[in-house]
Amino acid sequence: MTTATATRPAGSPAARSGHRGAALAGTGTLIRFDLRRDRVRLPVWIGALLFGTLSSVSSFESQYATAEDRDSLAETLGGPAGLAMSGPEHYLSGDYGYGAMTGHQLIGFFGIMVGLMSVLTVVRHTRTEEETGRAELLRSNVVGRHAHLTAALTVAVAANLLLALLLAGALAGMGLAGVTASGSLLYGATSAAIGVTFAAVAAVAVQITPFARGASGLALAAIGAAYALRAVGDVGSGVFSWLSPIGWAQRTYVYVDDRWWPLLLNAALTAVCAAAAYRLSTRRDVGAGLRPPRPGRPHASAGLTRPVGFALRLHRGVLAGFAAGALLFSLMYGSILGDAEELLEDNATLRESVAALGGDIVESFASVIMSVLAIVAASYVVMASLRPRAEETGGRAEPVLATGLSRTRWAGSHLVVALTGGTLIMLAAGLGFGLSGAASADDPDLVGKLAGASLAYAPALWVTAGVAVALFGWFPRASAAAWIVPAYAFVVVYLGELTDMPDALSNLSPIGHVPQVPAAELEWTPLGVLTALAAGLIALGLAGFRRRDLESK
């Protein structure tokens, strides 16, 4: 008896269709799995972005209640520094109402946040899975080559679309003058366009480098470059803004002209990047990147043989990035410090809030900005303090601790970098703020005042690290809850005055206990209490880490 086996020619349409189906096999299951893993993470992201947007728009009505207030703000933002921080001048050309203020001031800033959410989502479900070996394990089953990437992009797109719908509905329902339903729909679309574009950019980045941190760094650098191009273009002729996905979204002129067509550029770039990502993924092995890692030196330096030196080597990229970002923001804020009196002259609400801090207008305004910069430094401190948790779950801590290195010295080395790095980031921000502010306000004394004021926030940063270490030591699976500290500080700094928050709630943030220097006198007692609290939390966390078992995913 003979058996005939029917085969299809390799180039036939049926064969190509079957190949595509095999490449996407298991995508639906992975989508459900990714959503299951992000059942807390994504709702928190979406809720925070929605709440932040609505709170900011609500603050416009309370802070700029009269046309004179809005005209004064438009005049201030019409300068180079104001345009660089907010958006294109076209928003200021007509009536600078609440709708124009929303599009002008929020699209750029929240575009960065939406891009960050998308990048972290895509990297988490693609490159991180390969780096930990889970992707290879799954692909040994009925899972296609493109399934992980397709599932990650689908989840990222779905999150952005959900956020867009919530933003459109919530903004339209606020009933503010100038915040129309059609404009709100376009505003939601701009948010989704930015997020989906950077999700596709992250899909390309994960093909290039074999490490999740490297992929995140490349994609986040793209976000930073897009914001910088947008800022340079808005200050200048506008040419560079047309090279930025954020610039495209802003040039919809939402609530002013309501132009949809610039979003076609976002869609085109998204399609190109997604196609490139799929194409590049076929040119590399699972777990590898198109760019091979550089070979290390034949012999380690003396610093790498010590725990602190090795920890610094692991943290140096993130530390340098945060320091550069804090310095850039401080220089931008400092450039408008000389205009603080004009900015607040016709705005009674802001003037009263700032005057309550004491000191002159420039120093009081600088104190508010210093709190904002402290939130940036606190975010780095949390990230660095939780790095031991990533090393533990990645299986890299156990081989190191199997040597003569104690748990306390190993975790302490990362903690030293977190504490020192956070303080240095704050100092860099203070120096940049002082130099730029001194030039803007024509007051050389501001350099020393603001640099010294920045160091007053160090104990609050140390308390933030202590919270992260305590969670890591005793409740490792809940260690991500340490992000509540900078998030709550954001609420206190930005929304405390607007919502008339009681002092008891404001004092729950360590930043709320820092004297508002340089506007207020420096008090050593709260700084000493914060330092003692930080020491106690750190000791508690290290004690818990010594007593528990290591966990690996």
C-alpha positions as CSV (number, residue, x, y, z in Angstrom):
1,M,0.0,0.0,0.0
2,T,1.3,3.4,-0.8
3,T,0.5,6.7,0.9
4,A,0.3,9.9,-0.9
5,T,1.1,13.1,1.0
6,A,-0.4,16.2,-0.3
7,T,2.0,19.1,-0.2
8,R,1.7,22.7,-1.1
9,P,4.3,24.6,-3.1
10,A,6.4,26.8,-0.8
11,G,5.4,29.9,-2.6
12,S,1.7,29.2,-2.9
13,P,-0.8,31.6,-1.4
14,A,-2.1,28.8,0.9
15,A,1.4,28.1,2.2
16,R,2.0,31.8,2.9
17,S,-1.3,32.1,4.6
18,G,-0.5,29.1,6.8
19,H,2.9,30.6,7.6
20,R,1.3,33.8,8.8
21,G,-1.2,31.9,10.9
22,A,1.6,30.0,12.5
23,A,3.5,33.1,13.3
24,L,0.5,34.5,15.2
25,A,-0.5,31.3,16.9
26,G,-1.4,31.8,20.5
27,T,-1.8,35.6,20.2
28,G,-5.2,35.6,21.8
29,T,-4.1,33.6,24.8
30,L,-1.1,35.9,25.3
31,I,-3.3,38.9,25.1
32,R,-5.5,37.5,27.9
33,F,-2.4,36.6,29.9
34,D,-0.9,40.1,29.5
35,L,-4.1,41.7,30.6
36,R,-4.2,39.4,33.6
37,R,-0.7,40.4,34.6
38,D,-1.4,44.1,34.1
39,R,-4.8,44.1,35.8
40,V,-3.5,46.5,38.4
41,R,-0.7,48.3,36.6
42,L,-2.7,49.6,33.6
43,P,-5.8,50.7,35.6
44,V,-3.4,52.7,37.8
45,W,-1.7,54.3,34.8
46,I,-5.0,55.1,33.1
47,G,-6.6,56.4,36.4
48,A,-3.6,58.6,37.2
49,L,-3.5,60.1,33.7
50,L,-7.2,60.7,33.7
51,F,-7.2,62.2,37.2
52,G,-4.2,64.4,36.4
53,T,-5.7,65.8,33.3
54,L,-9.1,66.5,34.9
55,S,-7.5,68.1,37.9
56,S,-5.3,70.3,35.7
57,V,-8.3,71.5,33.7
58,S,-10.3,72.1,36.8
59,S,-7.4,74.2,38.2
60,F,-7.6,76.5,35.1
61,E,-11.1,77.6,36.1
62,S,-10.1,78.4,39.7
63,Q,-6.7,80.0,39.0
64,Y,-7.7,82.0,35.9
65,A,-11.2,83.0,36.5
66,T,-11.2,86.2,34.6
67,A,-10.2,87.2,31.1
68,E,-7.5,89.4,32.5
69,D,-5.9,86.4,34.3
70,R,-5.9,84.4,31.1
71,D,-4.5,87.2,29.0
72,S,-1.7,87.7,31.5
73,L,-0.8,84.1,31.4
74,A,-0.9,84.1,27.6
75,E,1.5,87.0,27.6
76,T,3.9,85.2,29.9
77,L,3.7,81.9,28.0
78,G,4.3,83.8,24.7
79,G,8.0,84.2,25.6
80,P,10.6,81.6,24.4
81,A,10.7,79.8,27.8
82,G,7.0,79.6,28.0
83,L,6.6,78.3,24.4
84,A,9.3,75.7,25.1
85,M,7.5,74.4,28.1
86,S,4.0,74.5,26.8
87,G,3.3,74.4,23.0
88,P,3.0,76.4,19.8
89,E,2.1,80.0,19.8
90,H,-1.0,79.6,17.6
91,Y,-2.9,78.6,20.8
92,L,-2.2,82.2,22.1
93,S,-3.3,84.0,18.9
94,G,-7.0,84.2,19.8
95,D,-9.1,84.0,23.0
96,Y,-6.9,82.0,25.4
97,G,-9.9,80.3,27.0
98,Y,-10.0,77.1,29.0
99,G,-10.1,74.9,25.8
100,A,-7.0,76.6,24.3
101,M,-5.2,76.3,27.7
102,T,-5.9,72.6,27.8
103,G,-4.5,71.9,24.4
104,H,-1.6,74.3,24.8
105,Q,-0.4,73.2,28.2
106,L,-1.4,69.6,28.6
107,I,-0.8,67.7,25.3
108,G,3.0,68.0,25.5
109,F,3.4,67.1,29.2
110,F,0.8,64.3,29.3
111,G,2.1,63.1,26.0
112,I,5.3,62.2,27.7
113,M,3.4,60.3,30.4
114,V,1.3,58.4,27.9
115,G,4.4,57.5,25.9
116,L,6.0,56.2,29.0
117,M,3.0,54.0,29.8
118,S,3.1,52.6,26.3
119,V,6.9,52.0,26.2
120,L,6.9,50.2,29.5
121,T,4.0,48.0,28.5
122,V,5.5,46.9,25.3
123,V,9.0,46.3,26.8
124,R,7.5,44.4,29.7
125,H,5.7,41.9,27.5
126,T,8.4,41.4,24.9
127,R,12.0,42.0,25.8
128,T,11.6,41.3,29.5
129,E,10.0,38.0,28.7
130,E,12.9,37.1,26.4
131,E,15.5,38.3,28.9
132,T,14.0,36.1,31.7
133,G,13.7,33.1,29.4
134,R,9.9,32.8,29.7
135,A,9.4,33.7,26.0
136,E,11.6,30.8,24.9
137,L,9.7,28.4,27.2
138,L,6.4,29.5,25.8
139,R,7.5,29.3,22.2
140,S,8.4,25.7,22.7
141,N,4.6,25.2,22.8
142,V,2.1,26.4,20.1
143,V,3.1,30.0,20.2
144,G,4.1,31.8,17.0
145,R,7.1,34.0,16.5
146,H,5.1,37.2,16.3
147,A,2.6,36.3,19.0
148,H,4.4,38.1,21.9
149,L,4.9,41.3,19.9
150,T,1.4,41.3,18.6
151,A,-0.1,40.7,22.0
152,A,2.0,43.5,23.6
153,L,1.1,46.0,20.9
154,T,-2.6,45.0,21.2
155,V,-2.6,45.6,24.9
156,A,-0.8,48.9,24.6
157,V,-3.2,50.1,21.8
158,A,-6.2,49.0,23.9
159,A,-5.0,50.9,26.9
160,N,-4.5,54.0,24.9
161,L,-7.9,53.8,23.2
162,L,-9.6,53.3,26.6
163,L,-7.8,56.3,28.0
164,A,-8.8,58.3,24.9
165,L,-12.5,57.5,25.4
166,L,-12.4,58.3,29.1
167,L,-10.7,61.6,28.4
168,A,-13.1,62.6,25.7
169,G,-16.1,61.8,27.8
170,A,-14.9,63.3,31.0
171,L,-13.6,66.5,29.4
172,A,-16.8,67.0,27.5
173,G,-18.8,66.5,30.6
174,M,-17.0,69.2,32.6
175,G,-19.1,71.9,31.1
176,L,-16.3,74.5,30.9
177,A,-16.5,77.3,28.4
178,G,-14.5,76.4,25.3
179,V,-14.1,72.7,26.2
180,T,-16.4,71.4,23.4
181,A,-17.5,67.8,22.8
182,S,-15.8,67.7,19.4
183,G,-12.6,69.2,20.8
184,S,-12.6,66.7,23.7
185,L,-12.9,63.8,21.2
186,L,-9.9,65.2,19.3
187,Y,-8.0,65.7,22.6
188,G,-8.5,62.0,23.4
189,A,-7.4,61.1,19.9
190,T,-4.2,63.1,20.3
191,S,-3.4,61.2,23.5
192,A,-4.0,57.9,21.8
193,A,-2.0,58.9,18.8
194,I,1.1,59.8,20.9
195,G,0.8,56.6,23.0
196,V,0.4,54.2,20.1
197,T,3.2,55.9,18.2
198,F,5.7,55.3,21.0
199,A,4.4,51.8,21.5
200,A,5.5,51.1,17.9
201,V,8.8,52.9,18.6
202,A,9.3,50.6,21.6
203,A,8.5,47.6,19.4
204,V,11.5,48.5,17.2
205,A,13.7,49.2,20.3
206,V,13.2,45.7,21.7
207,Q,14.6,44.2,18.5
208,I,17.8,46.2,18.7
209,T,19.2,45.4,22.2
210,P,19.0,42.1,24.1
211,F,18.3,43.8,27.4
212,A,15.0,45.3,28.7
213,R,16.7,48.3,30.3
214,G,18.5,49.1,27.1
215,A,15.2,48.8,25.1
216,S,13.5,51.1,27.6
217,G,16.4,53.5,27.4
218,L,16.2,53.7,23.6
219,A,12.5,54.2,23.5
220,L,12.6,56.8,26.4
221,A,15.4,58.6,24.6
222,A,13.0,58.8,21.5
223,I,10.4,60.4,23.8
224,G,12.9,62.9,25.1
225,A,14.1,63.7,21.6
226,A,10.5,64.2,20.4
227,Y,9.8,66.6,23.3
228,A,13.1,68.5,22.7
229,L,12.3,68.8,18.9
230,R,8.9,70.1,19.8
231,A,10.3,72.6,22.2
232,V,12.9,73.9,19.8
233,G,10.4,74.1,17.0
234,D,7.8,76.0,19.0
235,V,10.4,78.6,20.0
236,G,11.7,78.9,16.5
237,S,10.2,78.7,13.1
238,G,8.2,75.5,13.8
239,V,10.2,73.3,11.4
240,F,11.6,71.0,14.1
241,S,8.1,70.5,15.6
242,W,7.1,68.8,12.4
243,L,9.7,66.1,13.1
244,S,8.1,65.2,16.5
245,P,5.1,62.9,17.1
246,I,4.3,65.2,20.1
247,G,4.5,68.2,17.8
248,W,2.1,66.6,15.3
249,A,-0.4,66.1,18.1
250,Q,-0.1,69.6,19.3
251,R,-0.7,71.0,15.8
252,T,-4.2,69.6,15.8
253,Y,-4.9,72.9,17.6
254,V,-7.5,71.1,19.7
255,Y,-10.3,73.4,21.0
256,V,-9.0,76.1,18.6
257,D,-9.1,74.8,15.0
258,D,-9.8,71.1,15.7
259,R,-7.6,69.8,12.9
260,W,-7.6,66.0,12.6
261,W,-5.2,65.6,9.7
262,P,-1.8,66.0,11.6
263,L,-2.7,62.7,13.4
264,L,-2.3,61.0,10.0
265,L,1.5,61.5,10.5
266,N,1.3,59.7,13.8
267,A,-0.6,56.9,12.1
268,A,2.0,56.7,9.3
269,L,4.9,56.6,11.7
270,T,3.2,53.9,13.8
271,A,2.6,51.7,10.7
272,V,6.2,52.1,9.5
273,C,7.7,51.3,13.0
274,A,5.4,48.4,13.5
275,A,6.2,46.9,10.1
276,A,9.9,47.4,10.8
277,A,9.6,45.7,14.2
278,Y,8.0,42.6,12.7
279,R,10.6,42.6,9.9
280,L,13.6,43.0,12.3
281,S,12.3,40.3,14.6
282,T,12.8,37.7,11.9
283,R,16.5,38.7,11.6
284,R,17.5,37.7,15.2
285,D,17.3,34.8,17.5
286,V,15.0,34.6,20.6
287,G,16.7,36.4,23.5
288,A,19.2,38.1,21.2
289,G,19.3,41.6,19.7
290,L,20.3,43.0,16.4
291,R,23.1,44.9,18.2
292,P,25.3,42.4,20.1
293,P,26.4,43.4,23.5
294,R,29.9,44.9,23.7
295,P,32.6,42.6,25.0
296,G,33.8,43.6,28.4
297,R,37.3,44.3,29.4
298,P,39.6,41.4,30.0
299,H,40.0,42.4,33.6
300,A,37.6,44.1,35.9
301,S,38.5,47.5,37.4
302,A,39.1,47.7,41.1
303,G,35.8,49.4,41.6
304,L,33.8,46.5,40.1
305,T,35.3,44.2,42.7
306,R,33.5,46.1,45.4
307,P,29.7,46.0,46.1
308,V,29.2,49.7,45.8
309,G,31.3,50.0,42.6
310,F,29.4,47.2,41.0
311,A,26.0,48.7,42.0
312,L,27.1,52.0,40.6
313,R,27.9,50.3,37.3
314,L,24.4,48.9,37.2
315,H,22.7,52.2,38.1
316,R,24.9,54.6,36.1
317,G,22.7,54.9,33.0
318,V,19.5,55.6,34.9
319,L,21.3,58.0,37.3
320,A,22.8,59.9,34.4
321,G,19.4,60.1,32.6
322,F,17.6,61.4,35.7
323,A,20.4,63.9,36.4
324,A,20.3,65.2,32.8
325,G,16.5,65.5,32.9
326,A,16.4,67.3,36.2
327,L,19.1,69.7,35.0
328,L,17.2,70.4,31.8
329,F,13.9,71.0,33.6
330,S,15.6,73.2,36.2
331,L,17.2,75.3,33.5
332,M,13.8,75.8,31.8
333,Y,12.1,76.7,35.0
334,G,14.9,79.1,36.0
335,S,14.6,80.9,32.7
336,I,11.1,82.2,33.7
337,L,12.0,83.0,37.3
338,G,12.7,86.6,36.4
339,D,9.1,86.9,35.1
340,A,7.5,85.4,38.2
341,E,6.3,88.8,39.4
342,E,4.7,89.6,36.1
343,L,3.2,86.1,36.0
344,L,1.5,86.6,39.4
345,E,0.8,90.3,39.2
346,D,-2.7,90.0,37.8
347,N,-3.6,86.5,39.2
348,A,-4.9,86.9,42.8
349,T,-5.3,83.2,43.5
350,L,-1.7,82.3,42.5
351,R,-0.3,85.4,44.2
352,E,-2.0,84.5,47.5
353,S,-0.8,80.9,47.4
354,V,2.8,81.9,46.7
355,A,2.8,84.8,49.1
356,A,1.7,82.4,51.9
357,L,5.1,80.8,51.7
358,G,6.8,84.0,52.8
359,G,9.8,85.8,51.3
360,D,9.7,87.8,48.1
361,I,7.8,86.7,45.0
362,V,10.9,85.3,43.2
363,E,12.0,83.2,46.2
364,S,8.4,82.0,47.0
365,F,7.9,81.0,43.4
366,A,11.3,79.2,43.4
367,S,10.2,77.3,46.5
368,V,7.2,75.9,44.7
369,I,9.3,74.8,41.7
370,M,11.9,73.2,44.1
371,S,9.2,70.9,45.4
372,V,8.4,69.8,41.8
373,L,12.1,69.0,41.2
374,A,12.1,67.0,44.4
375,I,9.4,64.8,43.0
376,V,11.7,64.0,40.0
377,A,14.5,63.1,42.4
378,A,12.2,61.0,44.5
379,S,11.1,59.0,41.4
380,Y,14.8,58.1,40.8
381,V,15.2,57.1,44.5
382,V,12.3,54.7,44.3
383,M,13.6,53.2,41.1
384,A,17.1,52.7,42.4
385,S,16.0,51.4,45.8
386,L,13.9,48.7,44.1
387,R,16.7,47.5,41.9
388,P,17.6,44.8,44.3
389,R,14.1,43.4,43.9
390,A,14.7,43.2,40.1
391,E,18.0,41.5,40.7
392,E,16.3,39.0,43.0
393,T,13.4,38.1,40.8
394,G,15.7,37.9,37.8
395,G,17.7,35.2,39.5
396,R,20.9,37.3,39.6
397,A,21.0,37.9,43.3
398,E,21.2,34.3,44.4
399,P,24.6,33.5,42.7
400,V,26.1,36.6,44.1
401,L,24.8,36.0,47.7
402,A,26.1,32.4,47.4
403,T,29.6,33.9,47.8
404,G,31.0,35.5,50.9
405,L,29.0,38.7,50.3
406,S,26.4,39.3,53.0
407,R,22.8,40.3,52.3
408,T,23.3,43.6,54.1
409,R,26.3,44.6,52.1
410,W,24.7,43.6,48.8
411,A,21.4,45.4,49.4
412,G,23.2,48.3,51.1
413,S,25.4,48.9,48.1
414,H,22.3,49.6,46.0
415,L,20.9,51.7,48.8
416,V,24.1,53.8,48.9
417,V,23.8,54.6,45.2
418,A,20.1,55.4,45.6
419,L,20.7,57.8,48.6
420,T,23.7,59.5,47.1
421,G,22.3,59.5,43.6
422,G,19.1,61.1,44.6
423,T,20.9,63.8,46.6
424,L,23.2,64.5,43.6
425,I,20.2,64.8,41.2
426,M,18.6,67.3,43.6
427,L,21.8,69.2,43.8
428,A,22.2,69.3,40.0
429,A,18.7,70.6,39.7
430,G,19.3,73.2,42.3
431,L,22.5,74.4,40.6
432,G,20.8,74.5,37.2
433,F,17.8,76.3,38.7
434,G,20.1,78.8,40.5
435,L,22.3,79.6,37.5
436,S,19.4,80.0,35.1
437,G,17.3,81.8,37.6
438,A,20.1,84.2,38.6
439,A,20.5,85.1,34.9
440,S,16.8,85.6,34.4
441,A,16.2,87.6,37.7
442,D,19.6,89.4,37.6
443,D,20.3,88.2,41.1
444,P,23.6,86.3,41.5
445,D,22.7,85.4,45.1
446,L,20.1,82.9,43.8
447,V,22.8,80.4,42.8
448,G,23.9,79.8,46.4
449,K,20.3,80.1,47.8
450,L,18.8,77.6,45.4
451,A,21.7,75.1,45.5
452,G,21.5,75.1,49.3
453,A,17.7,74.9,49.2
454,S,17.9,71.8,47.1
455,L,20.0,69.9,49.7
456,A,17.2,70.6,52.3
457,Y,15.1,68.0,50.4
458,A,17.7,65.2,50.9
459,P,16.2,63.8,54.1
460,A,12.8,63.6,52.4
461,L,14.4,61.6,49.6
462,W,16.1,59.3,52.2
463,V,12.7,58.6,53.8
464,T,11.4,57.7,50.4
465,A,14.2,55.2,50.0
466,G,13.5,53.9,53.5
467,V,9.9,53.1,52.6
468,A,11.0,51.2,49.5
469,V,13.6,49.3,51.4
470,A,11.2,48.4,54.2
471,L,8.7,47.0,51.7
472,F,11.5,45.1,49.9
473,G,12.6,43.6,53.1
474,W,9.3,42.5,54.6
475,F,6.7,42.6,51.8
476,P,8.7,42.1,48.6
477,R,5.7,41.4,46.4
478,A,4.2,44.7,47.4
479,S,7.5,46.6,47.0
480,A,6.1,48.5,43.9
481,A,3.8,50.3,46.4
482,A,6.8,52.5,47.2
483,W,5.8,54.5,44.1
484,I,2.9,55.9,46.1
485,V,5.3,58.2,47.9
486,P,6.3,60.3,44.9
487,A,2.8,60.0,43.4
488,Y,1.2,61.3,46.6
489,A,3.8,64.1,46.7
490,F,2.7,65.1,43.3
491,V,-0.9,65.3,44.5
492,V,0.2,67.4,47.5
493,V,2.3,69.8,45.5
494,Y,0.0,70.3,42.6
495,L,-3.4,69.9,44.0
496,G,-3.0,70.7,47.7
497,E,-3.8,74.4,47.4
498,L,-6.5,73.9,44.8
499,T,-8.4,71.4,46.8
500,D,-7.8,73.1,50.2
501,M,-6.1,69.9,51.4
502,P,-5.9,69.8,55.2
503,D,-2.4,70.1,56.7
504,A,-2.7,66.6,58.2
505,L,-3.0,65.1,54.7
506,S,-0.2,67.2,53.3
507,N,2.1,66.1,56.1
508,L,1.7,62.4,55.1
509,S,4.3,63.2,52.4
510,P,7.9,63.5,53.5
511,I,8.3,66.4,51.1
512,G,5.6,68.2,53.0
513,H,7.8,68.4,56.1
514,V,10.7,70.1,54.3
515,P,10.9,73.9,55.1
516,Q,10.0,75.9,52.0
517,V,13.4,77.4,51.5
518,P,14.5,79.8,50.2
519,A,11.2,81.6,50.9
520,A,11.1,80.3,54.5
521,E,13.7,80.0,57.2
522,L,15.6,76.7,57.3
523,E,14.5,74.7,60.3
524,W,16.8,71.8,61.4
525,T,14.3,69.9,63.6
526,P,12.0,68.5,60.8
527,L,15.1,67.6,58.8
528,G,16.6,65.8,61.8
529,V,13.3,63.9,62.3
530,L,13.2,62.9,58.7
531,T,16.7,61.7,58.8
532,A,16.1,59.6,61.9
533,L,12.9,58.1,60.3
534,A,14.8,57.2,57.2
535,A,17.5,55.5,59.2
536,G,14.9,53.5,61.1
537,L,13.1,52.4,58.0
538,I,16.3,51.4,56.3
539,A,17.4,49.3,59.3
540,L,14.0,47.7,59.5
541,G,14.0,46.8,55.8
542,L,17.5,45.3,55.9
543,A,16.5,43.3,59.0
544,G,13.5,41.9,57.1
545,F,15.7,41.0,54.1
546,R,18.1,39.1,56.2
547,R,15.2,37.0,57.6
548,R,13.3,36.0,54.5
549,D,13.9,33.6,51.6
550,L,14.9,34.8,48.2
551,E,12.3,34.8,45.5
552,S,12.9,34.1,41.8
553,K,10.3,34.3,39.0
